[in-house]
Amino acid sequence: MADDIVIRQLGAADRDAFFALRLRGLQAHPEAFGQSYEEALERGPSQHDAMLAGTHATSGNFLLGAFSSAQGALHGTVGLMRETRHKERHKGYVVGMYVADEAAGRGIGRALLSALLTRAAQVDGLRQVMLLVTSANVPACALYASLGFRVYGTEPDSMCIDGVYYDADLMVRFV
């Protein structure tokens, strides 16, 4: 990873930068996210306020950002959302993984996921981290596999974007 990148938990002050980067990701790579660009605009940035508040970070609900230490620009994000049902509280889900195209190939995605997994391992009672990735997204699948995630199933036609269907791999890593 580039030396000028700092990974830290996102907070309320990061709301505008986070939402702007999320919108860029939704627009540039719609097949990589469950939410559409239009849905995000409709719901607005306030949909992320609870996660950005950080009040449940220690219990496994947080957002991380990769910032340039020089300009302070946000280049990537990833989140962890813990299952709320009692019988499934041992699970957490990777959400919103995105690195801006201009920052790709610098190890930022690996650094974000590594930081997420380090924090996940410290969450009391959290046993596994799961994610869903478009099967055709070979670079993302390879990154996840290199960090210990393994495919446990494939959901056919997981998403439909403009009449095109995308399969998704379900992956898990035990912490």
Contacts in CASP RR format, 6 or more apart in sequence:
PFRMAT RR
TARGET T0000
AUTHOR 0000-0000-0000
METHOD contacts of the structure
MODEL  1
MADDIVIRQLGAADRDAFFALRLRGLQAHPEAFGQSYEEALERGPSQHDA
MLAGTHATSGNFLLGAFSSAQGALHGTVGLMRETRHKERHKGYVVGMYVA
DEAAGRGIGRALLSALLTRAAQVDGLRQVMLLVTSANVPACALYASLGFR
VYGTEPDSMCIDGVYYDADLMVRFV
1 106 0 8 1.000
1 107 0 8 1.000
1 108 0 8 1.000
1 110 0 8 1.000
1 111 0 8 1.000
2 106 0 8 1.000
2 107 0 8 1.000
2 108 0 8 1.000
4 68 0 8 1.000
4 69 0 8 1.000
4 70 0 8 1.000
5 66 0 8 1.000
5 67 0 8 1.000
5 68 0 8 1.000
5 69 0 8 1.000
5 75 0 8 1.000
5 106 0 8 1.000
5 108 0 8 1.000
5 111 0 8 1.000
6 66 0 8 1.000
6 67 0 8 1.000
6 68 0 8 1.000
6 69 0 8 1.000
7 64 0 8 1.000
7 65 0 8 1.000
7 66 0 8 1.000
7 67 0 8 1.000
7 111 0 8 1.000
7 112 0 8 1.000
7 115 0 8 1.000
8 64 0 8 1.000
8 65 0 8 1.000
8 67 0 8 1.000
9 54 0 8 1.000
9 57 0 8 1.000
9 62 0 8 1.000
9 63 0 8 1.000
9 64 0 8 1.000
9 65 0 8 1.000
10 18 0 8 1.000
10 51 0 8 1.000
10 52 0 8 1.000
10 62 0 8 1.000
10 63 0 8 1.000
10 64 0 8 1.000
10 65 0 8 1.000
10 77 0 8 1.000
11 52 0 8 1.000
11 53 0 8 1.000
11 54 0 8 1.000
11 63 0 8 1.000
12 49 0 8 1.000
12 52 0 8 1.000
12 53 0 8 1.000
14 52 0 8 1.000
14 65 0 8 1.000
14 74 0 8 1.000
15 45 0 8 1.000
15 48 0 8 1.000
15 49 0 8 1.000
15 52 0 8 1.000
16 45 0 8 1.000
17 73 0 8 1.000
17 74 0 8 1.000
18 45 0 8 1.000
18 48 0 8 1.000
18 52 0 8 1.000
18 63 0 8 1.000
18 65 0 8 1.000
18 74 0 8 1.000
18 77 0 8 1.000
19 40 0 8 1.000
19 44 0 8 1.000
19 45 0 8 1.000
19 48 0 8 1.000
21 74 0 8 1.000
21 75 0 8 1.000
21 76 0 8 1.000
21 77 0 8 1.000
21 98 0 8 1.000
21 100 0 8 1.000
22 40 0 8 1.000
22 48 0 8 1.000
22 77 0 8 1.000
22 96 0 8 1.000
22 98 0 8 1.000
23 37 0 8 1.000
23 40 0 8 1.000
23 41 0 8 1.000
24 100 0 8 1.000
25 32 0 8 1.000
25 33 0 8 1.000
25 98 0 8 1.000
25 100 0 8 1.000
26 33 0 8 1.000
26 35 0 8 1.000
26 36 0 8 1.000
26 37 0 8 1.000
26 40 0 8 1.000
27 37 0 8 1.000
28 101 0 8 1.000
29 98 0 8 1.000
30 36 0 8 1.000
30 37 0 8 1.000
30 161 0 8 1.000
31 134 0 8 1.000
31 136 0 8 1.000
31 137 0 8 1.000
31 159 0 8 1.000
31 161 0 8 1.000
31 166 0 8 1.000
32 97 0 8 1.000
32 98 0 8 1.000
32 133 0 8 1.000
32 134 0 8 1.000
32 137 0 8 1.000
32 140 0 8 1.000
33 96 0 8 1.000
33 98 0 8 1.000
34 159 0 8 1.000
36 161 0 8 1.000
40 47 0 8 1.000
48 63 0 8 1.000
50 56 0 8 1.000
50 61 0 8 1.000
51 61 0 8 1.000
51 62 0 8 1.000
51 63 0 8 1.000
51 79 0 8 1.000
51 81 0 8 1.000
52 63 0 8 1.000
54 61 0 8 1.000
54 62 0 8 1.000
56 62 0 8 1.000
56 82 0 8 1.000
58 123 0 8 1.000
59 82 0 8 1.000
59 123 0 8 1.000
59 124 0 8 1.000
60 80 0 8 1.000
60 81 0 8 1.000
60 82 0 8 1.000
60 92 0 8 1.000
60 119 0 8 1.000
60 120 0 8 1.000
60 123 0 8 1.000
60 126 0 8 1.000
61 80 0 8 1.000
61 81 0 8 1.000
61 82 0 8 1.000
62 79 0 8 1.000
62 80 0 8 1.000
62 119 0 8 1.000
63 77 0 8 1.000
63 78 0 8 1.000
63 79 0 8 1.000
64 77 0 8 1.000
64 78 0 8 1.000
64 79 0 8 1.000
64 112 0 8 1.000
64 115 0 8 1.000
64 116 0 8 1.000
64 119 0 8 1.000
65 74 0 8 1.000
65 76 0 8 1.000
65 77 0 8 1.000
65 78 0 8 1.000
65 112 0 8 1.000
66 74 0 8 1.000
66 75 0 8 1.000
66 76 0 8 1.000
66 77 0 8 1.000
66 99 0 8 1.000
66 103 0 8 1.000
66 108 0 8 1.000
66 109 0 8 1.000
66 111 0 8 1.000
66 112 0 8 1.000
67 73 0 8 1.000
67 74 0 8 1.000
67 75 0 8 1.000
68 75 0 8 1.000
75 99 0 8 1.000
75 100 0 8 1.000
75 102 0 8 1.000
75 103 0 8 1.000
75 108 0 8 1.000
76 98 0 8 1.000
76 99 0 8 1.000
76 100 0 8 1.000
76 103 0 8 1.000
76 108 0 8 1.000
76 109 0 8 1.000
76 112 0 8 1.000
77 96 0 8 1.000
77 97 0 8 1.000
77 98 0 8 1.000
77 112 0 8 1.000
78 94 0 8 1.000
78 95 0 8 1.000
78 96 0 8 1.000
78 97 0 8 1.000
78 98 0 8 1.000
78 109 0 8 1.000
78 112 0 8 1.000
78 113 0 8 1.000
78 116 0 8 1.000
79 94 0 8 1.000
79 95 0 8 1.000
79 96 0 8 1.000
79 97 0 8 1.000
79 116 0 8 1.000
80 92 0 8 1.000
80 93 0 8 1.000
80 94 0 8 1.000
80 95 0 8 1.000
80 116 0 8 1.000
80 119 0 8 1.000
80 120 0 8 1.000
80 129 0 8 1.000
81 92 0 8 1.000
81 93 0 8 1.000
81 95 0 8 1.000
82 89 0 8 1.000
82 91 0 8 1.000
82 92 0 8 1.000
82 93 0 8 1.000
82 123 0 8 1.000
82 126 0 8 1.000
83 89 0 8 1.000
83 90 0 8 1.000
83 91 0 8 1.000
83 92 0 8 1.000
83 93 0 8 1.000
89 125 0 8 1.000
89 126 0 8 1.000
90 125 0 8 1.000
90 126 0 8 1.000
90 127 0 8 1.000
90 128 0 8 1.000
91 126 0 8 1.000
91 127 0 8 1.000
91 128 0 8 1.000
91 129 0 8 1.000
91 130 0 8 1.000
92 120 0 8 1.000
92 126 0 8 1.000
92 128 0 8 1.000
92 129 0 8 1.000
92 130 0 8 1.000
93 129 0 8 1.000
93 130 0 8 1.000
93 131 0 8 1.000
94 113 0 8 1.000
94 116 0 8 1.000
94 129 0 8 1.000
94 130 0 8 1.000
94 131 0 8 1.000
97 109 0 8 1.000
97 112 0 8 1.000
97 113 0 8 1.000
97 131 0 8 1.000
97 140 0 8 1.000
99 105 0 8 1.000
99 108 0 8 1.000
99 109 0 8 1.000
99 112 0 8 1.000
109 143 0 8 1.000
110 143 0 8 1.000
110 146 0 8 1.000
110 147 0 8 1.000
113 143 0 8 1.000
113 144 0 8 1.000
113 147 0 8 1.000
114 147 0 8 1.000
116 129 0 8 1.000
117 129 0 8 1.000
117 147 0 8 1.000
117 173 0 8 1.000
117 175 0 8 1.000
120 126 0 8 1.000
120 129 0 8 1.000
120 175 0 8 1.000
121 175 0 8 1.000
126 175 0 8 1.000
127 174 0 8 1.000
127 175 0 8 1.000
128 172 0 8 1.000
128 173 0 8 1.000
128 174 0 8 1.000
128 175 0 8 1.000
129 149 0 8 1.000
129 172 0 8 1.000
129 173 0 8 1.000
129 174 0 8 1.000
129 175 0 8 1.000
130 170 0 8 1.000
130 171 0 8 1.000
130 172 0 8 1.000
130 173 0 8 1.000
131 144 0 8 1.000
131 149 0 8 1.000
131 170 0 8 1.000
131 171 0 8 1.000
131 172 0 8 1.000
132 155 0 8 1.000
132 158 0 8 1.000
132 168 0 8 1.000
132 169 0 8 1.000
132 170 0 8 1.000
132 171 0 8 1.000
133 140 0 8 1.000
133 141 0 8 1.000
133 144 0 8 1.000
133 168 0 8 1.000
133 169 0 8 1.000
133 171 0 8 1.000
134 140 0 8 1.000
134 158 0 8 1.000
134 159 0 8 1.000
134 166 0 8 1.000
134 167 0 8 1.000
134 168 0 8 1.000
134 169 0 8 1.000
135 141 0 8 1.000
135 154 0 8 1.000
135 166 0 8 1.000
135 167 0 8 1.000
135 168 0 8 1.000
135 169 0 8 1.000
136 166 0 8 1.000
136 167 0 8 1.000
141 169 0 8 1.000
141 171 0 8 1.000
144 171 0 8 1.000
144 173 0 8 1.000
145 171 0 8 1.000
147 173 0 8 1.000
148 173 0 8 1.000
149 171 0 8 1.000
149 172 0 8 1.000
149 173 0 8 1.000
150 171 0 8 1.000
150 172 0 8 1.000
150 173 0 8 1.000
151 169 0 8 1.000
151 170 0 8 1.000
151 171 0 8 1.000
152 170 0 8 1.000
152 171 0 8 1.000
152 172 0 8 1.000
153 169 0 8 1.000
153 170 0 8 1.000
154 167 0 8 1.000
154 168 0 8 1.000
154 169 0 8 1.000
154 170 0 8 1.000
155 167 0 8 1.000
155 168 0 8 1.000
155 169 0 8 1.000
155 170 0 8 1.000
156 165 0 8 1.000
156 167 0 8 1.000
157 165 0 8 1.000
157 166 0 8 1.000
157 167 0 8 1.000
158 165 0 8 1.000
158 166 0 8 1.000
158 167 0 8 1.000
158 168 0 8 1.000
159 165 0 8 1.000
159 166 0 8 1.000
159 168 0 8 1.000
160 166 0 8 1.000
END
